[in-house]
Amino acid sequence: MRVLILDTVYGSFLDSHYRSSPGLAAASYDEQWRALMDTHFATADAYSHNLAKSGVAAHEVVVDAGPLQQAWAREHGVGLEGDALVLEQVRWFEPDVVYLQNLNVLDDATLAAIRADGKLLAGQIASAAPGAERLRAFDLLLTSFPHYVERFRMLGVSSEYFRIGFDPRILDDLDATPPTRDLVFVGALNRLRHRRGNSTFNRAARQVPIEFWGYDLRGWPPWSRIKRGYRGEAWGLDMYRLLHDARISLNRHIAEAESHANNMRLYEATGVGSLLLTDAGSNLPELFEPGREVVTYAGVDDLVEKAQHYLAHEDERRTIAAAGQARTLRDHTYEHRMRELAEILRSHLP
């Protein structure tokens, strides 16, 4: 089986990546691709690296990485860009499966062309879902939102529950030093889009010192605790270094998660050995044991109380953080996930 993975990255991250490496944009496709994957942004090459262990040939195409895509076109002698270039890359790789990490990255005609060529068109989603017409453009939808599975199936689209994971290779790039920061949150900070979770953090920061890192501070006045505690953007490996350096990593879920625990931060924070303090979810005990491997909070007062407790009781904090990391490395790595994915994809091939 051959799988071509189509992925996207944030524009501000991409700008920062190329600014930090002058001359990289003129390098070969392979050199640029490797440099981008080595940032460990999002899933990077965790899919292809671990699918190979299950005998699956795979490659990530970062559709919106302009200099990278231009290098591929230049080296393959094609004067194409955008969706037309992606279709040429599909023909080049000859995959059995085209797997989109972003359901909206290609237009309708391009999706139809991929399916018409006999490829299994699969997509992954753990955010607000697009409309039914776009969802029905896929043969298979994978989601780490348990509640989405049946909704997609009701639309007549095959769907499977597929969890997020952690890439242990990241640990090779982190210094084995004890944490020096207290409470850290890294993520989207928009006041309106993430109203409930970020409002909780803003109020909690009046009583406990929280460092806020990430992007999109729209909606917050200058005197807000989030604005006052903001330290800057942190992408890829820089983000992992921050989490690794935090005694406690805060987590909150987007509204689309409804009552479920599901986001990358669950695994990113525990994977690097930070104590995860997260809002609870009905399925969290299926992933981590609350109170032993992670700590949950319900509202501002509970968050403040537990943050203060574990900052004052280092032995307890360290014990839970170590148990959370052990659980992630035992059950939630991308090596585990790609074995599951290979089986799912094979079962849906014609």
C-alpha positions as CSV (number, residue, x, y, z in Angstrom):
1,M,0.0,0.0,0.0
2,R,1.1,3.5,-0.8
3,V,-0.2,6.6,0.9
4,L,0.3,10.2,-0.1
5,I,-0.4,12.6,2.8
6,L,-1.5,16.2,1.9
7,D,-0.9,18.5,4.8
8,T,-0.9,22.3,5.5
9,V,0.9,24.6,7.9
10,Y,0.2,28.0,9.5
11,G,1.4,30.9,7.4
12,S,3.0,32.7,10.4
13,F,4.9,29.5,11.2
14,L,6.1,29.1,7.6
15,D,7.3,32.7,7.4
16,S,9.2,32.3,10.7
17,H,10.7,29.0,9.4
18,Y,12.1,30.4,6.3
19,R,13.3,33.7,7.9
20,S,15.3,31.7,10.4
21,S,17.1,29.8,7.6
22,P,18.4,32.3,4.9
23,G,18.8,30.6,1.6
24,L,16.6,27.6,2.4
25,A,14.0,28.7,-0.1
26,A,16.5,28.2,-2.9
27,A,17.6,24.7,-1.7
28,S,16.5,21.4,-3.2
29,Y,13.1,19.9,-2.5
30,D,14.6,17.1,-0.3
31,E,16.6,19.6,1.7
32,Q,13.7,21.9,2.3
33,W,11.4,19.0,3.1
34,R,13.8,17.6,5.7
35,A,14.3,20.9,7.3
36,L,10.5,21.5,7.6
37,M,9.9,18.0,9.0
38,D,12.7,18.5,11.6
39,T,10.8,21.4,13.1
40,H,8.3,18.8,14.4
41,F,5.4,21.2,13.5
42,A,2.1,19.5,14.0
43,T,2.5,15.9,12.8
44,A,5.5,16.7,10.5
45,D,6.6,13.3,9.1
46,A,5.4,11.2,12.0
47,Y,2.9,9.5,9.6
48,S,5.3,8.5,6.8
49,H,8.1,7.6,9.3
50,N,5.9,5.2,11.2
51,L,3.8,3.9,8.4
52,A,7.0,2.6,6.9
53,K,7.4,0.4,9.9
54,S,4.1,-1.3,8.9
55,G,5.3,-1.8,5.3
56,V,3.4,1.2,3.9
57,A,5.2,3.6,1.6
58,A,4.1,7.2,2.4
59,H,5.1,10.8,1.9
60,E,3.9,14.2,3.2
61,V,3.2,16.9,0.6
62,V,2.9,20.3,2.4
63,V,0.5,21.9,0.0
64,D,0.8,25.5,1.1
65,A,4.5,25.6,1.6
66,G,5.2,27.8,-1.4
67,P,9.1,27.5,-1.7
68,L,8.9,23.7,-1.1
69,Q,6.2,23.2,-3.8
70,Q,8.1,25.4,-6.2
71,A,11.2,23.3,-5.7
72,W,9.3,20.1,-6.5
73,A,7.8,21.7,-9.6
74,R,11.2,23.0,-10.7
75,E,13.0,19.6,-10.2
76,H,10.2,17.7,-12.1
77,G,10.1,20.1,-15.0
78,V,6.5,21.2,-14.6
79,G,5.2,24.7,-14.7
80,L,2.2,24.1,-12.4
81,E,1.1,25.4,-9.1
82,G,-1.8,25.0,-6.6
83,D,-4.2,22.2,-7.1
84,A,-2.9,21.4,-10.6
85,L,0.6,20.8,-9.0
86,V,-0.9,18.6,-6.3
87,L,-2.6,16.4,-9.0
88,E,0.7,16.0,-10.7
89,Q,2.3,14.9,-7.4
90,V,-0.5,12.4,-7.0
91,R,0.3,11.0,-10.4
92,W,4.0,10.9,-9.6
93,F,3.7,9.1,-6.3
94,E,1.0,6.6,-7.6
95,P,-0.7,6.1,-4.2
96,D,-3.5,3.8,-3.3
97,V,-4.7,6.3,-0.7
98,V,-4.6,10.1,-0.8
99,Y,-5.0,11.3,2.8
100,L,-5.9,14.9,3.6
101,Q,-5.0,16.4,7.0
102,N,-7.0,19.5,6.0
103,L,-10.4,18.8,4.4
104,N,-10.6,22.2,2.8
105,V,-7.2,22.4,1.1
106,L,-8.3,21.2,-2.4
107,D,-11.2,22.4,-4.5
108,D,-14.2,20.1,-5.4
109,A,-12.9,19.4,-8.9
110,T,-9.5,18.2,-7.6
111,L,-11.1,15.9,-5.1
112,A,-13.4,14.5,-7.8
113,A,-10.4,13.9,-10.1
114,I,-8.5,12.0,-7.4
115,R,-11.4,9.7,-6.8
116,A,-12.1,9.3,-10.5
117,D,-8.5,8.0,-10.8
118,G,-9.3,5.2,-8.5
119,K,-7.6,6.5,-5.3
120,L,-9.1,6.0,-1.9
121,L,-9.7,9.6,-0.8
122,A,-9.4,9.8,3.0
123,G,-9.6,12.8,5.3
124,Q,-8.8,13.6,8.9
125,I,-10.7,16.1,11.0
126,A,-10.7,17.2,14.7
127,S,-12.1,20.7,14.3
128,A,-15.4,22.4,13.1
129,A,-16.7,20.2,10.2
130,P,-17.4,21.7,6.8
131,G,-20.8,21.2,5.1
132,A,-22.3,17.9,4.1
133,E,-21.4,18.3,0.4
134,R,-17.7,18.7,1.2
135,L,-17.8,15.7,3.6
136,R,-19.5,13.5,1.0
137,A,-16.6,14.2,-1.4
138,F,-14.5,11.7,0.6
139,D,-14.5,7.9,0.7
140,L,-13.4,7.8,4.3
141,L,-13.3,10.3,7.2
142,L,-11.1,9.7,10.2
143,T,-11.7,11.7,13.4
144,S,-10.5,11.8,17.0
145,F,-13.9,13.3,17.9
146,P,-15.9,10.3,19.0
147,H,-19.2,12.1,18.4
148,Y,-18.3,12.9,14.8
149,V,-18.1,9.2,13.7
150,E,-21.8,8.5,13.7
151,R,-22.7,11.9,12.3
152,F,-20.5,11.3,9.3
153,R,-21.9,7.8,8.8
154,M,-25.4,9.3,8.8
155,L,-24.4,11.3,5.8
156,G,-23.4,8.1,4.0
157,V,-19.7,8.5,4.4
158,S,-17.5,5.8,5.9
159,S,-15.9,7.0,9.2
160,E,-13.6,5.6,11.8
161,Y,-12.5,6.8,15.2
162,F,-8.8,7.6,15.1
163,R,-6.9,9.2,18.0
164,I,-4.0,11.7,18.0
165,G,-0.6,10.7,19.2
166,F,3.0,11.8,20.1
167,D,6.3,11.4,18.3
168,P,9.0,10.2,20.8
169,R,11.7,11.4,18.4
170,I,11.0,14.9,19.7
171,L,12.6,13.8,23.0
172,D,16.0,13.4,21.3
173,D,16.0,17.2,20.6
174,L,15.1,18.3,24.2
175,D,17.6,18.9,27.0
176,A,17.2,16.6,30.0
177,T,16.9,19.5,32.4
178,P,14.4,20.1,35.2
179,P,11.6,22.6,34.5
180,T,12.1,26.2,35.3
181,R,8.7,27.7,34.4
182,D,5.5,27.3,36.5
183,L,2.3,27.4,34.4
184,V,2.4,27.6,30.6
185,F,-0.3,27.6,28.0
186,V,0.6,27.4,24.3
187,G,-2.1,27.7,21.7
188,A,-4.7,29.9,20.0
189,L,-5.6,32.8,22.2
190,N,-8.5,34.4,20.3
191,R,-11.1,35.7,22.8
192,L,-14.2,35.0,20.7
193,R,-13.4,31.8,18.9
194,H,-12.2,30.1,22.2
195,R,-14.4,32.1,24.4
196,R,-15.0,29.7,27.3
197,G,-11.6,28.1,27.7
198,N,-9.5,31.3,27.2
199,S,-11.8,33.3,29.5
200,T,-11.2,30.7,32.2
201,F,-7.4,31.1,31.8
202,N,-7.7,34.9,31.8
203,R,-9.6,34.9,35.1
204,A,-7.3,32.2,36.6
205,A,-4.2,34.3,35.7
206,R,-5.4,36.9,38.3
207,Q,-4.4,34.4,41.0
208,V,-1.7,32.3,39.5
209,P,1.1,33.3,37.2
210,I,0.4,31.9,33.7
211,E,2.7,32.4,30.7
212,F,0.7,32.6,27.5
213,W,2.4,31.6,24.2
214,G,0.9,31.2,20.8
215,Y,-1.0,33.3,18.3
216,D,-4.1,35.3,17.6
217,L,-4.8,37.6,20.5
218,R,-7.8,39.2,18.9
219,G,-10.4,40.5,21.2
220,W,-8.3,41.0,24.4
221,P,-7.9,44.5,25.8
222,P,-4.3,45.6,26.8
223,W,-5.1,45.2,30.5
224,S,-6.3,41.6,30.2
225,R,-4.2,39.0,32.0
226,I,-3.7,37.1,28.7
227,K,-2.3,40.2,27.0
228,R,-0.1,41.0,30.0
229,G,1.1,37.5,30.3
230,Y,1.7,37.0,26.6
231,R,5.3,36.0,25.7
232,G,5.2,35.4,21.9
233,E,4.7,32.7,19.3
234,A,6.1,29.2,19.7
235,W,6.0,26.7,16.9
236,G,7.2,23.1,16.5
237,L,10.3,22.3,18.5
238,D,10.2,25.6,20.3
239,M,6.7,24.8,21.6
240,Y,7.9,21.4,22.8
241,R,10.8,23.0,24.6
242,L,8.4,25.4,26.4
243,L,6.1,22.5,27.5
244,H,9.1,20.5,28.6
245,D,10.3,23.5,30.7
246,A,6.9,23.9,32.3
247,R,6.1,22.3,35.7
248,I,2.4,22.5,34.7
249,S,1.0,22.7,31.1
250,L,-2.6,24.0,30.9
251,N,-5.1,22.6,28.4
252,R,-8.6,23.5,27.2
253,H,-10.8,22.2,24.5
254,I,-12.5,23.9,21.6
255,A,-16.3,24.1,21.6
256,E,-16.5,21.5,18.8
257,A,-15.1,18.9,21.2
258,E,-18.4,19.1,23.1
259,S,-18.0,16.9,26.2
260,H,-14.9,15.0,24.9
261,A,-11.2,15.2,25.7
262,N,-9.4,15.5,22.4
263,N,-6.6,17.7,21.2
264,M,-2.9,17.4,20.4
265,R,-1.9,19.2,23.6
266,L,-3.0,16.2,25.7
267,Y,-0.2,14.2,24.1
268,E,2.3,16.9,23.5
269,A,2.4,18.0,27.2
270,T,2.4,14.5,28.7
271,G,4.9,13.3,26.0
272,V,7.6,15.8,27.1
273,G,7.0,15.1,30.8
274,S,5.1,18.1,31.9
275,L,2.1,17.8,34.3
276,L,-1.0,18.2,32.3
277,L,-3.8,20.2,33.9
278,T,-6.8,19.9,31.6
279,D,-10.5,20.4,31.5
280,A,-12.3,17.1,31.9
281,G,-13.9,15.1,29.2
282,S,-16.2,12.1,29.3
283,N,-13.7,10.0,27.4
284,L,-10.6,11.2,29.2
285,P,-10.3,8.0,31.4
286,E,-10.0,6.0,28.2
287,L,-6.8,8.0,27.4
288,F,-5.3,8.9,30.8
289,E,-6.2,8.1,34.4
290,P,-7.3,11.4,36.0
291,G,-5.5,12.1,39.3
292,R,-2.7,9.7,38.6
293,E,-1.5,10.4,35.0
294,V,-3.1,13.9,34.5
295,V,-5.0,16.3,36.6
296,T,-8.4,17.8,35.7
297,Y,-10.1,21.0,36.6
298,A,-13.7,22.2,36.6
299,G,-13.9,26.0,36.4
300,V,-11.6,28.8,37.4
301,D,-11.5,28.2,41.2
302,D,-10.7,24.5,40.8
303,L,-7.9,25.3,38.2
304,V,-6.4,27.9,40.6
305,E,-6.6,25.6,43.6
306,K,-5.0,22.6,41.8
307,A,-2.3,24.8,40.2
308,Q,-1.3,26.2,43.5
309,H,-1.3,22.7,45.1
310,Y,1.0,21.1,42.6
311,L,3.3,24.0,42.4
312,A,3.7,23.8,46.2
313,H,4.0,19.9,46.2
314,E,6.8,19.2,43.8
315,D,7.0,15.4,44.6
316,E,3.3,14.9,43.8
317,R,3.6,17.0,40.6
318,R,6.7,15.1,39.4
319,T,5.1,11.7,40.1
320,I,1.9,12.5,38.1
321,A,4.0,14.1,35.3
322,A,6.2,11.0,35.1
323,A,3.1,8.7,35.0
324,G,1.5,10.7,32.3
325,Q,4.6,10.6,30.2
326,A,4.9,6.9,30.7
327,R,1.3,6.4,29.6
328,T,1.8,8.4,26.4
329,L,5.0,6.6,25.5
330,R,3.4,3.2,26.2
331,D,0.0,3.7,24.5
332,H,-0.1,7.0,22.5
333,T,2.8,7.2,20.1
334,Y,2.5,7.6,16.4
335,E,4.0,4.2,16.0
336,H,0.9,2.8,17.7
337,R,-1.4,5.1,15.7
338,M,0.1,4.2,12.3
339,R,-0.3,0.5,12.9
340,E,-4.0,1.3,13.5
341,L,-4.2,3.6,10.5
342,A,-2.6,1.0,8.2
343,E,-5.2,-1.5,9.2
344,I,-8.1,0.9,8.8
345,L,-6.9,2.0,5.3
346,R,-6.4,-1.5,4.1
347,S,-9.8,-2.5,5.3
348,H,-11.4,0.3,3.2
349,L,-9.4,-0.3,0.0
350,P,-11.4,-1.7,-2.9
